[in-house]
Amino acid sequence: MNRMLRHIRDADRHLAELEAVSENGKARRAALDYEDALEDRYRNDPSFKVWDSNRALDFQDFDYLFQHRCKFGKSIRTHLEIIAAKLTHVGQDDEDGYFNKLERNVGWKGHITPLVFSEYAYADKVVRCGMWTHAKNSRRCHKSDVCPLCLWNDILKVRSEAFGQESGTFERMQGQGLTAMLITLGYTTQPANSKSVGRDFDAECLVARRGNPQYDPYPVCLGFDDDDTTLPYLGYVDARFLGMIAQEAIEQVYNDKLLAGYFFKLEAKFKIVPNGANRVNIHAHIVANGPEDNAQFLADILFKHMRRGLRRYRKHMHSDYHPDVLVERLKSAAHLETCICYSEKIIPIGRIVEEAMAKPGAKRSDGSWDQEYVSEVRTALTRLVNDDIPATLTTLKLEKVFHNLRRRKTVGNFSFNDRGTCIGAEPAWHKKVRREKSKRDRKARLKRKQRALSRANKGSAGRSAQSRQKAPRNAPRRSRSARKRPTRSKLPAVRRDDPTGPTATANRQAPAPQVVTIHPTGPDNPDACVPHLEVDAILYESQSQVLANVNKSESQHTAAISDDQGHDFSFCEPSGAKRSRNNIKQTHENTKRRGSRSPS
C-alpha cells in the first residue's frame, strides 16, 4: 500500500512539473496577478462576482468574462488567461511588456476579446503572439492586419527608424528640393461628394477623421444588397478594382515625373451589419515626395486619372463609384513620421464591434442586451474576420487582371537598395537582413531552375527511349488524320504472326499498314470456316475487278465485292484513313506488284 501511494505521489508531482512547464500552466499562474488587480478594482461592485448570462453577452467586457472564465470552454478559458498574463507582464529589467504598455496607452482588451469569441481561424496564433520568446523563435503570428506587435516588428519599425525625425530624411528632402506629401485616394457613391482637395497637413484632423454623418463612409456592399448577404463576391471584385484604380493613378503620376518616390498602402475600413451584408470603404494612403509642391495641382491630376480608371473598368463593377482625393503637404519631420505611422495600422476590430453594439436595436427597453441581436453581431463578425478581410485584402490576385495589384508598394527614393538612391537612413540591422534574404532567394531560384532543367532532361530522355522501343524500324508512316483520330474496326483483329495463314510469307516480306478481317460467307455453306485474310484498309482488289465505290462518310466505310464462287467479302475502312486519287493508284500498283491475294 505504501509503495502504491508513493507511486501516486510521484506521478502527481511529475504531472505538476509538466503543467508548470507548459504555456497554459504559466499563463494560468500569471493570470492570478490580474485577478488580484480585479479584486481591488471592483471592490465596491458586488454584482461583478455574480454570474449574469445577459451581462456576459457583451464580448468586449474582458474583466467580467475573465472573472467568470470557468463558465466557458477550455479554449476560451485558456485564451482569456493568456490575455490577462500579457496585460500584467513585466520584463526582467522591470519594464512593462509590450501589451502592458499598449493597454495603458491605447487599449488592447477591446480589440483582442472579440477575436476570441468570433471563431477566428487564427485566434490562437494571435492570442499567443510573442509569448515567452527565445533567441531561435520569436513566436509571432505575422498577422499584421489584426496584431499590433507583428505590424510594428514586420513593417513599421524599420520605416520609423529610416524615415523618422531622428533619421534626417525630411532635411535631406528639403536639401534636394523635394516636398513631402500625404495622399489619400478614396471613393464615394454620391457624385456631390466627389472632390479633389489640396491643402497643408493638420495633425489634429487625423484624430477626428471619421467622416461627415451625411457622407457615406462605406460605399462597397459585400453582398447582393444591404439586406441580402448572398453573393459577397460582387463586393470583393469591386473592392479589388477600386484598389487597382488607385494604384494605377499613383503610378501614372510617378511616371510623369511629378513624384520621386512613395509608399503605397491599400487599406479597408469595415462595418459589420447584423442580419445584413457587411460594408467596406476601400482606400489608399500614400506617403510621397517629389519636385511638385502644389498640392491642389497633384490632387486634380490624380482625380483625372481615377475618373479615367473608373470609366475603363466600369463594365466589370456592380455599382457606380466616384473618386475622392485629398493631398496634404507636410511641413516638418514630425509630420512625416506621423503620416508613416498613420498609413500603417491594424484593422480596428474593437471599434467595429463597439459601433455595432451601440446601435439602438442592441438593447431592450429595460437596458438588457438583446440576445438575438448580439448573436447576429457575432455572426457578422465571424464572416468579417474569416471571409471579408482575407478576400478583400489578402487574396488580391485571384483573377489574372489583378496580377499587378499589391497591398503595399514602395517605389523610387523610398525603396532600400545598395545603389545609394534611398533618401532614408536604412538601419544596419535591416541592411544585413535584406542582403541575407536576397542571397537565400537567389539560391532558391537557382535550385528551382536546376530542378526544372533536370526534370526536363529526364523527360526528354525517357520520351526518346520510349519512342525507340515502341516504334518499329520499318513501320510505315500514318496519315495525320489517322494519327489524330484513330478508329478501331468492329471486327476482331488478325494475328500477324499466324503461321497457318495464307499470307504469312507476304507479311514477313512487307507488313501491311493496317489490318482488317474479312469474313467469307456464302449461300451454299454459311458456316464454313475460311481462313482469315489480310487486305489493305483502303482498297481490296481481286484479279478481275478493282474496287470502284468508296464510301466517304466519317464514321465507317463498308464495301462489298463478290468472287467467282459467289462469296461476299465485307470489310470496314477506318474513318480517318482518307486517301487521294493518286494514293489509290499507287496502292493499286503495289498490290499488283506483290501478287494476287484472292482467297483459296
C-alpha positions in Angstrom: 0.0 0.0 0.0 2.8 2.4 0.9 4.6 1.7 -2.4 1.4 2.4 -4.3 0.9 5.7 -2.5 4.5 6.6 -3.3 4.0 5.9 -7.0 0.8 8.0 -7.0 2.6 10.9 -5.3 5.5 10.7 -7.8 3.1 10.7 -10.8 1.2 13.7 -9.4 4.5 15.5 -8.9 5.5 14.7 -12.5 2.2 15.9 -13.9 2.5 19.1 -11.9 6.0 19.7 -13.3 4.8 19.2 -16.8 1.9 21.6 -16.2 4.3 24.2 -14.8 6.5 24.0 -17.8 3.6 24.2 -20.4 2.5 27.5 -21.7 -1.0 27.2 -20.4 0.2 26.5 -17.0 2.4 29.5 -16.9 -0.4 31.7 -18.3 -2.7 30.3 -15.6 -0.3 31.3 -12.9 0.5 34.7 -14.4 -3.3 35.4 -14.7 -3.6 35.3 -10.9 -1.9 38.7 -10.7 -4.6 40.2 -12.9 -7.3 38.5 -10.8 -5.9 40.2 -7.7 -6.0 43.5 -9.5 -9.7 43.0 -10.3 -10.4 42.4 -6.6 -9.2 45.9 -5.8 -10.8 47.5 -8.9 -14.3 46.1 -8.3 -14.4 46.0 -4.6 -17.5 48.3 -4.5 -19.3 46.4 -7.2 -20.9 43.2 -5.6 -22.6 42.2 -8.9 -19.2 41.8 -10.6 -18.7 38.4 -8.9 -22.2 37.2 -9.6 -22.7 35.3 -12.9 -25.2 37.0 -15.2 -25.7 35.4 -18.6 -27.1 38.6 -20.1 -24.1 40.7 -19.0 -21.8 38.1 -20.5 -23.3 38.8 -23.9 -21.1 41.8 -24.2 -18.0 40.2 -25.5 -16.0 43.4 -25.1 -16.2 43.3 -21.3 -13.0 41.4 -20.8 -12.9 41.9 -17.0 -16.2 40.3 -16.4 -15.6 37.5 -18.8 -12.2 36.7 -17.3 -13.7 36.7 -13.8 -16.2 34.0 -14.8 -13.9 32.2 -17.3 -14.9 28.8 -15.8 -18.3 29.2 -17.5 -16.7 28.9 -20.9 -15.0 26.1 -22.7 -11.3 25.1 -22.3 -10.1 27.0 -25.4 -11.8 30.3 -24.5 -10.7 30.0 -20.9 -7.1 29.5 -21.9 -7.2 32.4 -24.2 -8.6 34.7 -21.5 -5.8 33.7 -19.1 -3.1 34.3 -21.8 -4.5 37.8 -22.4 -4.5 38.5 -18.7 -0.9 37.3 -18.4 0.1 39.7 -21.2 -1.6 42.6 -19.6 0.4 42.2 -16.4 3.7 41.1 -17.9 6.8 42.8 -16.6 10.2 42.0 -18.1 13.4 41.1 -16.4 14.6 44.7 -16.4 11.4 45.7 -14.5 10.0 47.3 -17.6 6.4 46.7 -18.7 5.8 44.4 -21.6 4.6 45.5 -25.0 0.9 44.6 -24.5 1.0 46.0 -20.9 2.1 49.4 -22.3 -0.3 49.1 -25.3 -3.3 48.6 -23.0 -2.3 51.5 -20.8 -1.6 53.9 -23.7 -4.1 52.9 -26.4 -6.2 50.0 -25.3 -6.0 46.4 -26.4 -8.6 44.4 -24.4 -11.5 45.6 -26.5 -9.7 44.6 -29.7 -8.5 41.1 -28.8 -11.5 39.9 -26.8 -14.0 39.9 -29.8 -11.4 37.9 -31.8 -11.5 35.2 -29.1 -15.3 34.9 -29.3 -15.6 35.3 -33.1 -14.3 31.9 -34.1 -11.5 33.5 -35.9 -9.4 30.9 -37.7 -6.1 32.3 -36.4 -7.3 33.4 -33.0 -5.0 31.1 -31.1 -1.9 32.3 -33.0 -2.9 36.0 -32.5 -3.6 35.5 -28.7 -0.3 33.6 -28.2 1.8 36.0 -30.3 5.1 36.9 -28.6 4.6 34.8 -25.5 7.8 33.6 -23.9 10.0 34.1 -26.9 13.6 32.9 -27.1 16.6 33.5 -29.3 15.6 31.0 -32.0 11.9 31.6 -32.1 10.0 34.9 -31.9 6.7 33.1 -31.6 4.9 35.8 -33.5 1.8 35.2 -35.6 2.7 37.6 -38.5 -0.9 38.7 -38.9 -0.2 42.4 -39.3 -3.8 43.2 -40.1 -5.0 42.4 -36.6 -1.8 42.1 -34.5 -0.1 45.4 -33.5 3.1 43.6 -32.4 3.6 42.0 -35.7 2.7 45.2 -37.6 5.4 47.0 -35.6 8.1 44.4 -35.9 7.5 43.4 -39.6 6.8 46.8 -41.1 6.7 49.9 -39.0 9.9 49.5 -37.0 12.3 49.9 -40.0 10.3 52.7 -41.5 10.2 54.6 -38.3 14.0 54.3 -37.9 14.7 55.1 -41.6 12.3 58.0 -42.1 11.5 59.3 -38.6 12.5 62.6 -37.0 16.0 61.4 -35.9 16.9 60.0 -39.3 17.2 63.4 -41.0 15.2 62.3 -44.0 13.0 65.4 -44.0 16.0 67.7 -44.1 17.5 65.7 -47.0 14.2 66.2 -48.9 14.4 69.9 -48.4 18.0 70.0 -49.4 17.2 68.2 -52.7 14.1 70.4 -53.4 11.6 67.7 -52.7 8.2 68.2 -51.0 6.7 65.5 -48.8 3.0 64.7 -49.3 0.3 62.6 -47.7 -2.1 61.4 -50.4 -5.4 59.7 -49.7 -7.3 58.2 -52.6 -10.9 57.2 -51.7 -14.3 56.7 -53.3 -17.9 57.6 -52.8 -21.2 56.7 -54.2 -22.6 60.2 -54.2 -21.5 62.5 -57.1 -22.0 65.6 -55.0 -19.3 64.3 -52.6 -16.7 63.6 -55.3 -13.9 66.2 -55.0 -10.2 66.8 -55.1 -8.7 68.9 -52.3 -5.1 70.1 -51.8 -4.0 71.7 -48.5 -1.4 71.8 -45.8 -1.3 68.9 -43.3 -3.0 69.3 -39.9 -2.3 66.6 -37.3 -5.5 67.3 -35.4 -7.5 66.3 -38.5 -6.2 62.7 -38.3 -7.8 62.2 -34.8 -11.2 63.5 -35.8 -11.2 62.0 -39.4 -14.3 59.8 -39.1 -16.3 61.3 -41.9 -19.3 63.6 -42.2 -22.5 61.9 -41.0 -24.1 63.0 -44.3 -21.3 61.4 -46.2 -21.4 57.6 -47.0 -18.2 56.3 -45.5 -18.8 52.6 -46.6 -19.5 52.6 -50.4 -18.9 49.0 -51.2 -21.6 46.4 -50.2 -20.3 42.9 -49.5 -23.4 41.2 -50.7 -26.2 41.3 -53.2 -27.7 44.3 -51.4 -27.8 45.6 -47.8 -30.4 43.1 -46.7 -29.1 40.1 -48.6 -25.7 38.5 -47.6 -25.5 36.3 -50.6 -23.0 36.9 -53.4 -20.4 38.8 -51.4 -18.1 38.1 -54.3 -19.6 41.1 -56.1 -18.3 43.4 -53.4 -14.9 41.7 -53.4 -14.5 42.3 -57.1 -15.5 46.0 -56.8 -13.0 46.5 -53.9 -10.1 44.9 -55.9 -10.9 47.1 -59.0 -11.1 50.2 -56.8 -7.7 49.3 -55.3 -6.2 48.8 -58.8 -7.6 52.1 -60.0 -5.9 53.9 -57.1 -2.6 52.1 -57.7 -2.6 52.8 -61.4 -3.4 56.5 -60.8 -0.4 57.0 -58.4 1.8 55.0 -60.9 0.8 57.4 -63.7 1.7 60.4 -61.6 5.1 58.8 -60.8 5.7 58.1 -64.5 5.0 61.7 -65.3 8.0 62.7 -63.0 5.8 64.5 -60.6 6.9 62.2 -57.7 10.4 61.0 -56.8 9.2 58.1 -54.6 6.3 56.9 -52.5 4.9 54.4 -50.1 1.6 52.9 -51.2 -0.7 51.1 -48.8 -4.1 49.7 -49.7 -6.5 49.9 -46.7 -10.1 49.0 -45.9 -12.4 50.3 -43.3 -15.1 47.7 -42.5 -18.6 47.9 -41.0 -20.5 44.8 -39.7 -24.2 44.8 -40.2 -26.3 42.4 -38.1 -28.7 40.4 -40.2 -27.4 42.1 -43.3 -24.4 42.5 -45.7 -21.2 44.0 -44.3 -19.8 47.1 -45.9 -16.3 48.3 -46.6 -14.5 51.6 -47.6 -11.6 50.7 -49.7 -9.0 53.5 -50.0 -5.2 54.0 -50.3 -2.7 56.0 -48.2 0.4 57.2 -50.0 3.4 59.0 -48.3 5.3 60.6 -51.2 7.8 63.2 -52.1 8.6 65.0 -55.4 9.6 68.2 -57.1 5.9 69.4 -57.3 4.9 71.5 -54.2 1.4 72.5 -55.4 -0.9 70.1 -53.5 -4.0 71.2 -55.4 -2.4 70.5 -58.8 -1.5 67.0 -57.7 -5.0 66.4 -56.4 -6.5 67.5 -59.7 -4.2 65.2 -61.7 -4.9 62.2 -59.5 -8.6 63.0 -59.7 -8.5 62.9 -63.5 -6.6 59.6 -63.6 -9.0 58.0 -61.2 -12.0 59.1 -63.2 -10.4 57.7 -66.3 -9.8 54.4 -64.5 -13.4 54.2 -63.3 -14.7 54.7 -66.8 -12.3 52.0 -68.0 -13.3 49.3 -65.5 -17.0 50.4 -65.2 -18.3 47.3 -67.1 -16.6 45.0 -64.5 -18.0 46.6 -61.4 -21.5 46.3 -60.0 -22.1 49.8 -58.7 -21.2 53.4 -59.7 -18.3 55.0 -57.8 -16.8 58.5 -57.8 -13.2 59.5 -56.8 -12.4 61.4 -53.6 -8.8 62.8 -53.5 -7.1 64.5 -50.6 -3.4 65.7 -50.9 -1.8 67.3 -47.8 1.6 69.0 -47.9 3.9 68.0 -44.9 5.9 70.8 -43.2 8.0 69.1 -40.6 9.8 65.8 -39.8 7.3 65.1 -37.1 4.5 65.3 -39.7 6.4 62.8 -41.9 6.8 60.3 -39.1 3.1 60.7 -38.1 1.9 60.1 -41.6 4.1 57.0 -42.0 2.6 55.5 -38.8 -0.9 56.6 -39.8 -0.7 54.8 -43.2 0.2 51.5 -41.4 -2.4 50.5 -38.8 -4.3 47.4 -37.8 -8.0 46.9 -38.6 -9.8 48.2 -35.5 -11.9 45.2 -34.6 -12.8 46.7 -31.2 -14.1 49.9 -32.8 -16.1 48.0 -35.4 -17.8 45.9 -32.7 -18.3 49.0 -30.5 -20.2 50.8 -33.3 -22.4 47.7 -33.9 -23.2 47.3 -30.2 -24.0 51.0 -29.8 -27.0 50.8 -32.2 -30.5 51.3 -30.9 -31.5 47.6 -31.5 -28.7 46.2 -29.4 -30.6 46.7 -26.0 -34.1 46.2 -24.9 -36.3 48.8 -23.1 -35.1 47.6 -19.7 -31.4 48.1 -20.6 -30.6 44.4 -21.0 -28.9 43.1 -24.1 -30.9 41.7 -26.9 -29.7 38.1 -27.3 -30.8 37.7 -30.9 -29.1 41.0 -31.9 -25.9 40.1 -30.2 -25.9 36.7 -31.9 -26.3 38.4 -35.3 -23.4 40.7 -34.4 -21.2 37.7 -33.6 -22.2 36.0 -36.9 -21.4 39.1 -38.9 -18.0 39.5 -37.1 -17.2 35.8 -37.9 -18.0 36.4 -41.5 -15.9 39.6 -41.5 -12.7 38.1 -40.0 -12.8 34.8 -41.8 -14.1 35.8 -45.2 -14.4 39.5 -45.9 -10.9 40.7 -44.7 -8.9 37.9 -46.4 -10.9 38.1 -49.7 -10.7 41.9 -49.8 -7.1 42.5 -48.8 -5.1 39.2 -48.7 -6.1 37.3 -51.8 -5.8 40.2 -54.2 -4.6 38.1 -57.2 -7.4 35.6 -57.7 -8.0 36.8 -61.2 -5.4 37.4 -63.9 -6.5 41.0 -64.2 -5.2 41.7 -60.7 -1.8 40.2 -61.1 -0.1 43.6 -60.6 -2.2 44.7 -57.7 -0.3 44.9 -54.4 -1.3 45.6 -50.8 2.0 47.5 -50.2 4.3 49.0 -52.8 7.5 51.1 -52.4 8.8 53.0 -55.4 11.7 55.4 -56.1 13.8 57.0 -53.4 11.7 55.3 -50.6 13.0 51.8 -51.5 16.0 50.3 -49.8 18.9 49.3 -52.1 22.7 49.2 -52.4 22.9 51.9 -55.1 22.6 54.8 -52.6 19.4 56.2 -54.2 17.2 55.8 -51.0 16.6 59.1 -49.3 16.1 57.5 -45.9 18.7 56.2 -43.5 18.4 52.4 -43.6 19.3 50.8 -40.3 22.4 48.5 -40.3 20.4 45.5 -38.9 17.9 45.8 -41.8 20.6 46.1 -44.4 22.1 42.8 -43.1 18.7 41.0 -43.0 17.9 42.3 -46.5 21.2 41.1 -48.0 20.9 37.7 -46.4 17.3 37.3 -47.6 18.3 38.3 -51.2 21.1 35.7 -51.0 18.7 33.0 -49.9 16.2 34.0 -52.6 18.9 33.8 -55.3 20.0 30.3 -54.2 16.4 29.2 -54.1 15.7 30.4 -57.6 18.9 28.7 -58.8 17.8 25.4 -57.3 14.4 25.7 -58.8 15.9 26.3 -62.2 18.2 23.3 -61.8 15.4 21.0 -60.7 13.2 22.2 -63.6 16.1 21.6 -66.1 16.9 18.1 -64.7 13.2 17.1 -64.9 13.1 18.4 -68.5 16.2 16.4 -69.4 14.9 13.2 -67.8 11.5 13.6 -69.5 13.1 14.1 -73.0 15.4 11.2 -72.4 12.6 9.0 -71.3 10.4 10.0 -74.3 13.2 9.3 -76.8 13.9 5.9 -75.3 10.3 5.1 -75.3 9.9 6.1 -78.9 12.9 4.0 -79.8 11.5 1.0 -78.1 7.9 1.3 -79.4 8.4 2.5 -83.0 9.4 -0.4 -85.4 12.2 0.5 -87.7 10.4 -0.2 -91.0 6.9 0.8 -89.9 5.0 2.9 -92.4 4.0 6.4 -91.5 0.3 7.0 -90.9 -1.6 10.0 -92.2 -2.2 13.0 -90.0 -5.9 12.4 -89.7 -5.3 8.8 -88.7 -2.9 9.8 -86.0 -5.3 12.4 -84.6 -8.5 10.3 -84.6 -7.7 6.6 -84.6 -10.7 4.3 -85.0 -11.0 0.7 -84.3 -12.6 -1.8 -86.6 -15.6 -3.6 -85.2 -14.3 -6.9 -86.5 -11.7 -8.9 -84.5 -8.1 -8.3 -85.3 -6.0 -10.9 -87.1 -2.7 -12.2 -85.7 0.1 -11.1 -87.9 2.3 -14.0 -86.8 -0.1 -16.7 -87.6 2.0 -19.4 -89.4 -1.1 -21.1 -90.8 -2.5 -18.1 -92.7 -2.1 -18.0 -96.4 -0.4 -14.5 -96.2 2.2 -15.4 -93.7 5.0 -15.1 -96.3 3.7 -11.8 -97.6 3.5 -10.5 -94.0 7.2 -11.4 -93.4 8.2 -9.6 -96.6 6.2 -6.4 -96.3 3.9 -5.8 -93.3 0.6 -4.2 -94.2 0.0 -0.8 -92.7 -3.4 -1.7 -91.3 -5.2 -5.0 -90.6 -8.9 -5.7 -91.1 -10.7 -9.0 -91.0 -12.7 -10.5 -93.9 -15.5 -13.0 -93.1 -16.3 -15.0 -96.2 -19.9 -16.2 -96.3 -22.0 -17.8 -99.0 -25.4 -19.3 -99.5 -24.0 -22.8 -100.1 -22.0 -23.1 -96.9 -22.7 -20.2 -94.5 -21.0 -21.9 -91.5 -17.8 -22.8 -93.4 -14.5 -22.0 -91.6 -12.5 -20.0 -94.1 -9.0 -18.7 -93.0 -8.8 -15.0 -92.2 -7.4 -12.8 -94.9 -5.5 -9.6 -94.6 -6.1 -6.8 -97.0 -5.3 -3.2 -97.3 -7.6 -0.9 -95.2 -8.3 1.3 -98.1 -8.6 -0.9 -101.2 -9.3 -4.6 -101.8 -8.8 -5.9 -105.2 -9.3 -9.2 -107.0 -7.6 -10.3 -110.1 -10.5 -9.3 -112.3 -12.1 -6.3 -110.6 -10.9 -3.2 -108.8 -12.9 -1.5 -106.1 -14.7 1.5 -107.6 -17.1 2.6 -105.0 -15.5 4.1 -101.8 -17.8 5.5 -99.1 -16.5 8.8 -97.9 -18.6 9.1 -94.7 -16.7 9.9 -91.4 -18.0 7.0 -89.4 -17.2 3.8 -91.2 -16.8 2.9 -94.9 -18.2 -0.5 -95.9 -17.6 -2.1 -99.3 -18.6 -5.5 -100.7 -17.3 -7.4 -103.6 -18.0 -10.9 -104.9 -15.6 -13.5 -106.1 -16.1 -16.1 -108.8 -17.6 -18.6 -106.4 -20.3 -16.2 -105.1 -18.8 -15.4 -101.7 -19.3 -12.0 -100.2 -16.4 -10.2 -98.7 -17.1 -7.2 -96.5 -14.5 -5.0 -94.9 -14.6 -1.8 -92.7 -12.4 1.2 -93.6 -11.4 3.5 -90.7 -13.0 6.9 -90.9 -9.7 8.8 -90.6 -7.9 6.9 -93.5 -8.8 9.1 -96.4 -6.6 8.9 -99.5 -6.4 11.0 -102.6 -6.8 9.6 -106.1 -3.0 9.3 -106.7 -2.5 7.4 -103.5 -5.2 4.9 -104.5 -3.4 4.4 -107.9 -0.1 3.9 -106.1 -1.6 1.3 -103.8 -3.2 -0.5 -106.7 0.2 -0.8 -108.4 1.9 -2.0 -105.3 -0.8 -4.7 -104.9 -0.2 -5.9 -108.4 3.5 -6.0 -107.8 3.1 -8.1 -104.6 0.8 -10.6 -106.3 -2.7 -11.7 -106.0 -4.4 -12.0 -102.6 -7.6 -13.8 -103.6 -9.0 -16.4 -101.2 -8.3 -20.0 -101.8 
